[in-house]
Amino acid sequence: SYRQVRALASASSLLTNSILSNNPHTNNPASPDNIGFDYFTVDFQEDLTALHGQALYNQAEYLNDAVKFILEQYYPSHAGPKNFFPLPKSIILIGHSMGGVVARTMLTLDNYKQDSVNTIFTLAAPHTLPPVAFDPTVARIYDSVNRYWEQSFSQDLIGRNPLASVAVISIAGG
């Protein structure tokens, strides 16, 4: 949520500035050590994703399109000034509660651009089972997502795991 990301952005900015102030290469803007983070948020206004499977699916599909759009903004079609920083090819997702499930679902959909996500942080995300069982579509999505993630690491896909470049960090989640 936009309400929560300010604290994350502030903390990462302070840490980055601290690291750069102790780095002898900071006078060189082309140094690969000069990095920062851009933060983008999506607020579904507390849409009840846990209660409605189609909402969960729609959010995941929308976020794939948003990730694609965000990454395209770093590669303008017109020739501009030389960019001193490495251009991003992937993003880090942070999802709280059902946002963590939406993030994992994104990678299973047809509109997911391979390697556009490199890390998923989830905070209190109910990964194993839906928190409530009112909509059978939610259960089907959970089954499909969990099966996809499990099969991606199976012996059958050694060397061609579609999730090999994705790290998942789950904090206080199931």
Secondary structure as GFF3:
##gff-version 3
##sequence-region A 1 174
A	DSSP	alpha_helix	2	21	.	.	.	ID=ss1
A	DSSP	three_ten_helix	49	51	.	.	.	ID=ss2
A	DSSP	alpha_helix	53	73	.	.	.	ID=ss3
A	DSSP	beta_strand	91	96	.	.	.	ID=ss4
A	DSSP	alpha_helix	98	106	.	.	.	ID=ss5
A	DSSP	beta_strand	117	123	.	.	.	ID=ss6
A	DSSP	alpha_helix	136	152	.	.	.	ID=ss7
A	DSSP	three_ten_helix	155	157	.	.	.	ID=ss8
A	DSSP	beta_strand	167	171	.	.	.	ID=ss9
###
